[in-house]
């Protein structure tokens, strides 16, 4: 059961793309062949354990400076299955915490999913479901991608809906793939409309790796048609983002909130601040990539870092 609301309570809600959190076991139903001990990447148990430990450390520190506690909700992207999330929660900095898991296997061709971990002392899940984004390849065949996850529950005894996303990548070109991200944006807006039709003025948090920046068409569509506030608009800058490509910062990872988080009364949860969690320990500390995310791999080359994305987070307060 979630705690009652206390005045001046501050909570962290975060999102983190974990950069291919695969176990070392061959799944015959997915294309996980890059992440096996026998693959060119030599994805061994030792490397897997090291990555888990690093990610656990990173998650435990997100927003800690502002709230003096671990995040209460963390959306996750690029997890292979439920087991890797369980392994993550068993690491030194997360074990013994009261985190629950919401995860569904999706039909994504690479076998990666989104998921959610949440502190059961603060958030109690009432329902969860997934939505598929229908996409087609050029030849008309189905292009399977990550599902959208909707989790609804009581956050400090206030009903909150969290929608977790990982939209199609730009690998085949930004413009060539933009329709895929727009299709996902429309699916999210449809889910928001359904929530508003069934509940008066619901509180909604939309988070994810959108593979688009705050000024791209899909995100603008989401803000306008979902009646959302995007605090990441002012976080993103020339020298700040969550992912770096060709020495240019992107803010593909974002957390948006419904407008009622801005005008809540004193007794309700309201938005306080948003930021990228880019502490120095998460960065490349030297060389030409100094300051960029310290990655696990660059191509096939093992670097032993955390992720190619920084986490992002918002602070809610009462």
Secondary structure as UniProt FT lines:
FT   TURN            7..8
FT   STRAND          10..21
FT   TURN            28..29
FT   TURN            33..34
FT   TURN            37..38
FT   TURN            40..41
FT   HELIX           45..61
FT   TURN            62..63
FT   HELIX           64..67
FT   STRAND          73..79
FT   HELIX           82..89
FT   TURN            92..96
FT   STRAND          99..103
FT   TURN            109..110
FT   STRAND          113..119
FT   TURN            120..122
FT   STRAND          123..131
FT   TURN            138..139
FT   STRAND          148..155
FT   TURN            156..157
FT   STRAND          158..166
FT   TURN            171..172
FT   HELIX           174..198
FT   TURN            200..201
FT   STRAND          203..209
FT   TURN            214..215
FT   HELIX           217..226
FT   STRAND          228..230
FT   HELIX           232..235
FT   TURN            238..239
FT   STRAND          243..245
FT   TURN            246..247
FT   STRAND          248..250
FT   STRAND          253..258
FT   HELIX           259..261
FT   TURN            266..267
FT   STRAND          270..277
FT   HELIX           280..282
FT   TURN            288..291
FT   STRAND          297..298
FT   TURN            299..300
FT   STRAND          301..302
FT   STRAND          311..317
//
